[in-house]
Amino acid sequence: MHPADSHDLLRVQGARVNNLKDVSVEIPKRRLTVFTGVSGSGKSSLVFGTIAAESQRMINETYSAFVQGFMPTLARPDVDFLDGLTTAIIIDQERLGANPRSTVGTVTDANAMLRILFSRLGKPYIGSAQAFSFNVASISGAGAVTVEKHGQKIKERRSFSITGGMCARCEGRGSVSDFDLTALYDENKSLNEGAITIPGYSMEGWYGRIFRQSGFFDPDKPIKKYTKRELQDLLYKEPTKIKVEGINLTYSGLIPSIQKSFLSKDVEAMQPHIRAFVERAITFQTCPECEGTRLTELARSSKIKGKNIADACRMQISDLAEWVGSITDKGVAPLLTGLKHTLDSFVEIGLGYLSLERPSGTLSGGEAQRVKMIRHLGSSLTDTTYVFDEPTIGLHPHDIERMNNLLIRLRDKGNTVLVVEHKPETIAIGDHVVDLGPGAGSAGGTICFEGTVEELRKSDTVTGRHLDDRASIKENVRESTEALEIRGATANNLRNVDVDVPLGVLTVVTGVAGSGKSSLIHGSVAGRDGVVAIDQAAIKGSRRSNPATYTGLLEPIRKAFAKANGVKPALFSANSEGACPVCNGNGVIYTDLGMVAGVATPCEECEGKRFQAEVLDYKFGGRDISEVLAMSAAEAEKFFGDGDAKLPAAHAILTRLVDVGLGYLSLGQPLTTLSGGERQRLKLATHMGEKGGIYILDEPTTGLHLADVEQLLGLLDRLVESGKSVIVIEHHQAVMAHADWIIDLGPGAGHDGGKIVFEGTPAELVAKRSTLTGEHLADYVGAPAKSRAAAAPRRRGRA
């Protein structure tokens, strides 16, 4: 054998990232390897945190020190030895940027190609490609410039002009904002009395000092008595240099300040209290000038085959691909080929129902992941490592087969494909399986099994035992006497939908990706009183955040410690007065090394406990605050449940954490180290404490192992039995089979969907087999082919 052909394995030795316990594994190259195990067992730590991270770091090191200074610095993973690495292309579940200017077209470069197409073929000709860009404003200017010629300085007149496509009224956002002034200030108060009610604008802070000492108004005068000029200065004054307490500062009116600080971000990406303020104080309306297209009238006047660029971006991508295919101009043939390939990739990957103008921040995790795949589908690269994080998330069983074919195609080109996955349909196509566990968190982090899928089935691992689990159709369904009426729903692709959602039962809303499930439930139910909606948005939190702070658990614990010891609650927070002064409550000290990855070393003063030494002298129930934060949720539930440390407020939160299967999580574990499935369940546990009669769960099986789905079904049953109504948007057949009532949307995606194609019990759906969901559910539960009489869906009794 030639020495170059001997590198057929990717070797990992002694990996200790997060909860991995000196893991060593050999992965075959140019094969499809699936990594399995319960949520939190260490799959992502091995695949993303070790293999992909080191590959990316080593590629970055090939650039010069100057270039590396502009790149994110990556630390070397905690691993003894890595061998046989190839270039890694990471396709994860991270949501695409929530910038309001970012659309499906801009993130996939389809918009860039369309703009060039219109600049070449559009009639009338209006300018270069930037004349069709909603991110480029039209500007022009003229003036004198001084140039040196033959040793003499000569003044010359120069002028310039840039034609951009950005609508001047909405600045390329497609919507304009209107402010409710009563939500910005209390007109009966003066500035000194705290009239401004915007989050973060306290009168004691810098904002307050700037407003009170600007000299534009009397800080003791109630706002309702302001003159027109004073009110104009308070609300709209453009940035102006002022001096406050001898310091040069910039004063800006309330509305320009809000537009710069709050409205430059996507509403979905804001912290909850700021989001609540924005939704209360600001109304967004479609821009009347560009009609929501973001483009100038000039950009919309140039057309190809009767369509302008705004019309093209608004079309469903599957239709747009046909339209582009009908253009036959030989002068732009290479451009048409590239654009057609990108659009066809959307259709092939099951995203043909999107439009290019769709804001990227509104895509689900599964849609975002598939959008990232598009640029790799036609790639000629081989001997590359593709790393996928649950590529079947958000996919109907009908679409999983298509995704499997794409993974196989990438492998057959000679690439190494590593997939973290829970779905048995995708595990089944693996050439090699690596199972991690046996448990989650500190109970995981070891290799339980390596081999083929058939060998996994025979193994006695958690995954092997549950691989062929199939839920059966529920024999007796709960009856509902009340219903939530939805009438004339038209959000996105919905076609004037009328449906009654039964209350007091478990209702599952199904349908292929893009059929209108989220539009129906989030658009028509989520905003109502008494409705608690738990969506797929990512948890916000830094490395200082942990399950105790996120769930609100730390609040009652701090108060209990303070009361028991007669001191302030702030002492028991690592983000406040109790923090170790050396590491500022981080537990580690970060040293920035410029272009080389920074180093984190445990703090020698507090030994990583994050608190001052004197704070640890205070005890509650015989434990100090650092010992409490080191407990697992299950251990803490027992600790706060009875005895000296009985604390009902903390016990209630901990019980919910255990109920959702997070009993193994340490209370002080940073949120940044949690897996996707753990974050989803942490969110569920937090929202379960809210007062509401109706719960909406959006794909709660995301990131859940087959063994954990059963526990989730038990939790859903307990919610219903406690008097709640539960509506679940879901693709997992086990959840469908467990439902009391199913609402199926379709028949297809985009403009081929948006209709109710079935309402009834799971047994009726299986018996009829009239929809794609019915077919797949029948196959899943092992129902015989359509031989039974198809029962007509019966209507439930209505109050």
DABEL-V688421 format. One record per residue. N is the residue number from 1. RES is the residue in three letters. D_CENTER is the distance of its C-alpha to the mean C-alpha in whole Angstrom. Layout:
N_RES_D_CENTER + N_RES_D_CENTER
//
This chain:
1_MET_47 + 2_HIS_46 + 3_PRO_45 + 4_ALA_42 + 5_ASP_41 + 6_SER_41 + 7_HIS_37 + 8_ASP_36 + 9_LEU_34 + 10_LEU_31 + 11_ARG_32 + 12_VAL_30 + 13_GLN_32 + 14_GLY_32 + 15_ALA_28 + 16_ARG_27 + 17_VAL_23 + 18_ASN_22 + 19_ASN_24 + 20_LEU_25 + 21_LYS_29 + 22_ASP_31 + 23_VAL_30 + 24_SER_32 + 25_VAL_31 + 26_GLU_32 + 27_ILE_30 + 28_PRO_32 + 29_LYS_31 + 30_ARG_31 + 31_ARG_30 + 32_LEU_26 + 33_THR_26 + 34_VAL_23 + 35_PHE_22 + 36_THR_22 + 37_GLY_23 + 38_VAL_21 + 39_SER_18 + 40_GLY_18 + 41_SER_21 + 42_GLY_21 + 43_LYS_20 + 44_SER_17 + 45_SER_19 + 46_LEU_22 + 47_VAL_20 + 48_PHE_17 + 49_GLY_19 + 50_THR_22 + 51_ILE_23 + 52_ALA_21 + 53_ALA_21 + 54_GLU_24 + 55_SER_25 + 56_GLN_22 + 57_ARG_25 + 58_MET_28 + 59_ILE_27 + 60_ASN_26 + 61_GLU_30 + 62_THR_31 + 63_TYR_31 + 64_SER_33 + 65_ALA_33 + 66_PHE_33 + 67_VAL_30 + 68_GLN_28 + 69_GLY_28 + 70_PHE_26 + 71_MET_23 + 72_PRO_21 + 73_THR_23 + 74_LEU_22 + 75_ALA_24 + 76_ARG_26 + 77_PRO_25 + 78_ASP_27 + 79_VAL_29 + 80_ASP_33 + 81_PHE_33 + 82_LEU_31 + 83_ASP_33 + 84_GLY_32 + 85_LEU_29 + 86_THR_28 + 87_THR_26 + 88_ALA_22 + 89_ILE_20 + 90_ILE_16 + 91_ILE_14 + 92_ASP_11 + 93_GLN_7 + 94_GLU_6 + 95_ARG_4 + 96_LEU_7 + 97_GLY_9 + 98_ALA_9 + 99_ASN_13 + 100_PRO_15 + 101_ARG_17 + 102_SER_15 + 103_THR_15 + 104_VAL_15 + 105_GLY_19 + 106_THR_18 + 107_VAL_16 + 108_THR_18 + 109_ASP_21 + 110_ALA_22 + 111_ASN_23 + 112_ALA_25 + 113_MET_27 + 114_LEU_28 + 115_ARG_29 + 116_ILE_31 + 117_LEU_33 + 118_PHE_33 + 119_SER_35 + 120_ARG_37 + 121_LEU_38 + 122_GLY_37 + 123_LYS_40 + 124_PRO_41 + 125_TYR_40 + 126_ILE_39 + 127_GLY_38 + 128_SER_35 + 129_ALA_32 + 130_GLN_30 + 131_ALA_32 + 132_PHE_30 + 133_SER_27 + 134_PHE_25 + 135_ASN_24 + 136_VAL_28 + 137_ALA_30 + 138_SER_34 + 139_ILE_36 + 140_SER_40 + 141_GLY_42 + 142_ALA_46 + 143_GLY_48 + 144_ALA_50 + 145_VAL_49 + 146_THR_52 + 147_VAL_52 + 148_GLU_55 + 149_LYS_57 + 150_HIS_60 + 151_GLY_60 + 152_GLN_60 + 153_LYS_57 + 154_ILE_57 + 155_LYS_55 + 156_GLU_53 + 157_ARG_51 + 158_ARG_48 + 159_SER_46 + 160_PHE_42 + 161_SER_40 + 162_ILE_36 + 163_THR_35 + 164_GLY_32 + 165_GLY_30 + 166_MET_28 + 167_CYS_29 + 168_ALA_31 + 169_ARG_30 + 170_CYS_26 + 171_GLU_26 + 172_GLY_24 + 173_ARG_21 + 174_GLY_23 + 175_SER_23 + 176_VAL_25 + 177_SER_25 + 178_ASP_28 + 179_PHE_28 + 180_ASP_30 + 181_LEU_32 + 182_THR_33 + 183_ALA_29 + 184_LEU_30 + 185_TYR_33 + 186_ASP_36 + 187_GLU_39 + 188_ASN_41 + 189_LYS_41 + 190_SER_41 + 191_LEU_39 + 192_ASN_41 + 193_GLU_40 + 194_GLY_36 + 195_ALA_36 + 196_ILE_33 + 197_THR_30 + 198_ILE_27 + 199_PRO_24 + 200_GLY_26 + 201_TYR_29 + 202_SER_31 + 203_MET_35 + 204_GLU_35 + 205_GLY_33 + 206_TRP_33 + 207_TYR_32 + 208_GLY_35 + 209_ARG_37 + 210_ILE_37 + 211_PHE_37 + 212_ARG_40 + 213_GLN_42 + 214_SER_41 + 215_GLY_45 + 216_PHE_43 + 217_PHE_44 + 218_ASP_46 + 219_PRO_43 + 220_ASP_45 + 221_LYS_46 + 222_PRO_44 + 223_ILE_41 + 224_LYS_43 + 225_LYS_46 + 226_TYR_45 + 227_THR_46 + 228_LYS_45 + 229_ARG_44 + 230_GLU_43 + 231_LEU_40 + 232_GLN_39 + 233_ASP_39 + 234_LEU_37 + 235_LEU_34 + 236_TYR_35 + 237_LYS_36 + 238_GLU_35 + 239_PRO_35 + 240_THR_38 + 241_LYS_39 + 242_ILE_41 + 243_LYS_42 + 244_VAL_41 + 245_GLU_43 + 246_GLY_44 + 247_ILE_41 + 248_ASN_40 + 249_LEU_37 + 250_THR_35 + 251_TYR_35 + 252_SER_33 + 253_GLY_33 + 254_LEU_31 + 255_ILE_29 + 256_PRO_29 + 257_SER_27 + 258_ILE_25 + 259_GLN_24 + 260_LYS_24 + 261_SER_22 + 262_PHE_19 + 263_LEU_19 + 264_SER_19 + 265_LYS_15 + 266_ASP_13 + 267_VAL_13 + 268_GLU_10 + 269_ALA_9 + 270_MET_12 + 271_GLN_14 + 272_PRO_15 + 273_HIS_19 + 274_ILE_18 + 275_ARG_16 + 276_ALA_19 + 277_PHE_22 + 278_VAL_20 + 279_GLU_20 + 280_ARG_24 + 281_ALA_25 + 282_ILE_24 + 283_THR_24 + 284_PHE_23 + 285_GLN_25 + 286_THR_25 + 287_CYS_27 + 288_PRO_31 + 289_GLU_32 + 290_CYS_29 + 291_GLU_29 + 292_GLY_25 + 293_THR_25 + 294_ARG_25 + 295_LEU_28 + 296_THR_32 + 297_GLU_34 + 298_LEU_36 + 299_ALA_33 + 300_ARG_33 + 301_SER_37 + 302_SER_37 + 303_LYS_36 + 304_ILE_37 + 305_LYS_38 + 306_GLY_38 + 307_LYS_34 + 308_ASN_32 + 309_ILE_29 + 310_ALA_27 + 311_ASP_29 + 312_ALA_27 + 313_CYS_24 + 314_ARG_24 + 315_MET_25 + 316_GLN_23 + 317_ILE_23 + 318_SER_25 + 319_ASP_28 + 320_LEU_27 + 321_ALA_28 + 322_GLU_31 + 323_TRP_32 + 324_VAL_32 + 325_GLY_34 + 326_SER_37 + 327_ILE_37 + 328_THR_40 + 329_ASP_41 + 330_LYS_42 + 331_GLY_41 + 332_VAL_37 + 333_ALA_37 + 334_PRO_35 + 335_LEU_33 + 336_LEU_33 + 337_THR_32 + 338_GLY_29 + 339_LEU_28 + 340_LYS_29 + 341_HIS_27 + 342_THR_24 + 343_LEU_24 + 344_ASP_25 + 345_SER_23 + 346_PHE_20 + 347_VAL_23 + 348_GLU_23 + 349_ILE_20 + 350_GLY_20 + 351_LEU_18 + 352_GLY_21 + 353_TYR_20 + 354_LEU_18 + 355_SER_20 + 356_LEU_19 + 357_GLU_19 + 358_ARG_16 + 359_PRO_13 + 360_SER_11 + 361_GLY_8 + 362_THR_9 + 363_LEU_8 + 364_SER_7 + 365_GLY_6 + 366_GLY_9 + 367_GLU_10 + 368_ALA_9 + 369_GLN_10 + 370_ARG_14 + 371_VAL_14 + 372_LYS_14 + 373_MET_17 + 374_ILE_19 + 375_ARG_20 + 376_HIS_21 + 377_LEU_23 + 378_GLY_26 + 379_SER_26 + 380_SER_30 + 381_LEU_29 + 382_THR_30 + 383_ASP_30 + 384_THR_27 + 385_THR_24 + 386_TYR_21 + 387_VAL_18 + 388_PHE_16 + 389_ASP_13 + 390_GLU_14 + 391_PRO_14 + 392_THR_16 + 393_ILE_12 + 394_GLY_13 + 395_LEU_16 + 396_HIS_19 + 397_PRO_22 + 398_HIS_24 + 399_ASP_21 + 400_ILE_21 + 401_GLU_24 + 402_ARG_23 + 403_MET_21 + 404_ASN_23 + 405_ASN_26 + 406_LEU_23 + 407_LEU_23 + 408_ILE_27 + 409_ARG_27 + 410_LEU_26 + 411_ARG_28 + 412_ASP_31 + 413_LYS_31 + 414_GLY_31 + 415_ASN_28 + 416_THR_27 + 417_VAL_24 + 418_LEU_22 + 419_VAL_19 + 420_VAL_18 + 421_GLU_18 + 422_HIS_19 + 423_LYS_20 + 424_PRO_24 + 425_GLU_25 + 426_THR_23 + 427_ILE_24 + 428_ALA_28 + 429_ILE_27 + 430_GLY_27 + 431_ASP_30 + 432_HIS_30 + 433_VAL_28 + 434_VAL_27 + 435_ASP_26 + 436_LEU_25 + 437_GLY_26 + 438_PRO_28 + 439_GLY_26 + 440_ALA_23 + 441_GLY_23 + 442_SER_26 + 443_ALA_27 + 444_GLY_26 + 445_GLY_26 + 446_THR_29 + 447_ILE_29 + 448_CYS_31 + 449_PHE_31 + 450_GLU_32 + 451_GLY_33 + 452_THR_33 + 453_VAL_31 + 454_GLU_35 + 455_GLU_35 + 456_LEU_32 + 457_ARG_33 + 458_LYS_37 + 459_SER_35 + 460_ASP_35 + 461_THR_31 + 462_VAL_29 + 463_THR_27 + 464_GLY_30 + 465_ARG_32 + 466_HIS_29 + 467_LEU_28 + 468_ASP_30 + 469_ASP_29 + 470_ARG_30 + 471_ALA_29 + 472_SER_32 + 473_ILE_32 + 474_LYS_33 + 475_GLU_37 + 476_ASN_37 + 477_VAL_34 + 478_ARG_34 + 479_GLU_35 + 480_SER_34 + 481_THR_36 + 482_GLU_34 + 483_ALA_31 + 484_LEU_29 + 485_GLU_30 + 486_ILE_28 + 487_ARG_30 + 488_GLY_29 + 489_ALA_26 + 490_THR_25 + 491_ALA_21 + 492_ASN_20 + 493_ASN_22 + 494_LEU_24 + 495_ARG_28 + 496_ASN_29 + 497_VAL_28 + 498_ASP_30 + 499_VAL_29 + 500_ASP_30 + 501_VAL_27 + 502_PRO_30 + 503_LEU_29 + 504_GLY_30 + 505_VAL_29 + 506_LEU_26 + 507_THR_25 + 508_VAL_22 + 509_VAL_21 + 510_THR_21 + 511_GLY_21 + 512_VAL_20 + 513_ALA_17 + 514_GLY_17 + 515_SER_20 + 516_GLY_19 + 517_LYS_18 + 518_SER_15 + 519_SER_17 + 520_LEU_20 + 521_ILE_19 + 522_HIS_16 + 523_GLY_19 + 524_SER_22 + 525_VAL_21 + 526_ALA_18 + 527_GLY_20 + 528_ARG_23 + 529_ASP_25 + 530_GLY_25 + 531_VAL_21 + 532_VAL_19 + 533_ALA_15 + 534_ILE_13 + 535_ASP_9 + 536_GLN_6 + 537_ALA_4 + 538_ALA_4 + 539_ILE_8 + 540_LYS_10 + 541_GLY_13 + 542_SER_15 + 543_ARG_18 + 544_ARG_20 + 545_SER_18 + 546_ASN_18 + 547_PRO_18 + 548_ALA_22 + 549_THR_20 + 550_TYR_17 + 551_THR_19 + 552_GLY_22 + 553_LEU_24 + 554_LEU_25 + 555_GLU_27 + 556_PRO_30 + 557_ILE_30 + 558_ARG_31 + 559_LYS_33 + 560_ALA_35 + 561_PHE_36 + 562_ALA_37 + 563_LYS_39 + 564_ALA_41 + 565_ASN_42 + 566_GLY_42 + 567_VAL_40 + 568_LYS_37 + 569_PRO_34 + 570_ALA_32 + 571_LEU_34 + 572_PHE_32 + 573_SER_28 + 574_ALA_28 + 575_ASN_26 + 576_SER_29 + 577_GLU_33 + 578_GLY_33 + 579_ALA_31 + 580_CYS_33 + 581_PRO_35 + 582_VAL_34 + 583_CYS_31 + 584_ASN_30 + 585_GLY_28 + 586_ASN_26 + 587_GLY_28 + 588_VAL_28 + 589_ILE_29 + 590_TYR_28 + 591_THR_30 + 592_ASP_29 + 593_LEU_31 + 594_GLY_30 + 595_MET_29 + 596_VAL_29 + 597_ALA_26 + 598_GLY_27 + 599_VAL_28 + 600_ALA_27 + 601_THR_31 + 602_PRO_31 + 603_CYS_33 + 604_GLU_36 + 605_GLU_37 + 606_CYS_35 + 607_GLU_34 + 608_GLY_31 + 609_LYS_31 + 610_ARG_30 + 611_PHE_32 + 612_GLN_36 + 613_ALA_39 + 614_GLU_40 + 615_VAL_37 + 616_LEU_37 + 617_ASP_41 + 618_TYR_40 + 619_LYS_39 + 620_PHE_38 + 621_GLY_39 + 622_GLY_40 + 623_ARG_37 + 624_ASP_36 + 625_ILE_32 + 626_SER_31 + 627_GLU_33 + 628_VAL_31 + 629_LEU_27 + 630_ALA_28 + 631_MET_29 + 632_SER_26 + 633_ALA_25 + 634_ALA_28 + 635_GLU_31 + 636_ALA_30 + 637_GLU_30 + 638_LYS_33 + 639_PHE_34 + 640_PHE_33 + 641_GLY_35 + 642_ASP_38 + 643_GLY_41 + 644_ASP_41 + 645_ALA_38 + 646_LYS_37 + 647_LEU_34 + 648_PRO_33 + 649_ALA_30 + 650_ALA_29 + 651_HIS_30 + 652_ALA_28 + 653_ILE_24 + 654_LEU_25 + 655_THR_26 + 656_ARG_23 + 657_LEU_21 + 658_VAL_24 + 659_ASP_24 + 660_VAL_20 + 661_GLY_22 + 662_LEU_21 + 663_GLY_24 + 664_TYR_24 + 665_LEU_22 + 666_SER_23 + 667_LEU_23 + 668_GLY_23 + 669_GLN_21 + 670_PRO_18 + 671_LEU_14 + 672_THR_14 + 673_THR_16 + 674_LEU_14 + 675_SER_13 + 676_GLY_10 + 677_GLY_12 + 678_GLU_14 + 679_ARG_11 + 680_GLN_10 + 681_ARG_14 + 682_LEU_15 + 683_LYS_13 + 684_LEU_15 + 685_ALA_18 + 686_THR_17 + 687_HIS_17 + 688_MET_20 + 689_GLY_22 + 690_GLU_22 + 691_LYS_25 + 692_GLY_24 + 693_GLY_26 + 694_ILE_23 + 695_TYR_20 + 696_ILE_17 + 697_LEU_15 + 698_ASP_12 + 699_GLU_13 + 700_PRO_14 + 701_THR_15 + 702_THR_12 + 703_GLY_13 + 704_LEU_17 + 705_HIS_20 + 706_LEU_23 + 707_ALA_25 + 708_ASP_22 + 709_VAL_22 + 710_GLU_25 + 711_GLN_24 + 712_LEU_21 + 713_LEU_24 + 714_GLY_26 + 715_LEU_24 + 716_LEU_23 + 717_ASP_27 + 718_ARG_28 + 719_LEU_26 + 720_VAL_28 + 721_GLU_31 + 722_SER_30 + 723_GLY_31 + 724_LYS_27 + 725_SER_26 + 726_VAL_23 + 727_ILE_21 + 728_VAL_18 + 729_ILE_17 + 730_GLU_17 + 731_HIS_18 + 732_HIS_20 + 733_GLN_24 + 734_ALA_24 + 735_VAL_23 + 736_MET_24 + 737_ALA_28 + 738_HIS_27 + 739_ALA_27 + 740_ASP_30 + 741_TRP_29 + 742_ILE_27 + 743_ILE_26 + 744_ASP_25 + 745_LEU_24 + 746_GLY_25 + 747_PRO_27 + 748_GLY_25 + 749_ALA_22 + 750_GLY_22 + 751_HIS_25 + 752_ASP_26 + 753_GLY_25 + 754_GLY_24 + 755_LYS_27 + 756_ILE_28 + 757_VAL_29 + 758_PHE_30 + 759_GLU_30 + 760_GLY_32 + 761_THR_32 + 762_PRO_31 + 763_ALA_34 + 764_GLU_35 + 765_LEU_32 + 766_VAL_33 + 767_ALA_37 + 768_LYS_36 + 769_ARG_34 + 770_SER_34 + 771_THR_30 + 772_LEU_28 + 773_THR_26 + 774_GLY_30 + 775_GLU_31 + 776_HIS_28 + 777_LEU_28 + 778_ALA_32 + 779_ASP_32 + 780_TYR_29 + 781_VAL_32 + 782_GLY_35 + 783_ALA_36 + 784_PRO_39 + 785_ALA_39 + 786_LYS_40 + 787_SER_43 + 788_ARG_43 + 789_ALA_44 + 790_ALA_40 + 791_ALA_40 + 792_ALA_39 + 793_PRO_36 + 794_ARG_38 + 795_ARG_37 + 796_ARG_36 + 797_GLY_39 + 798_ARG_38 + 799_ALA_39
//
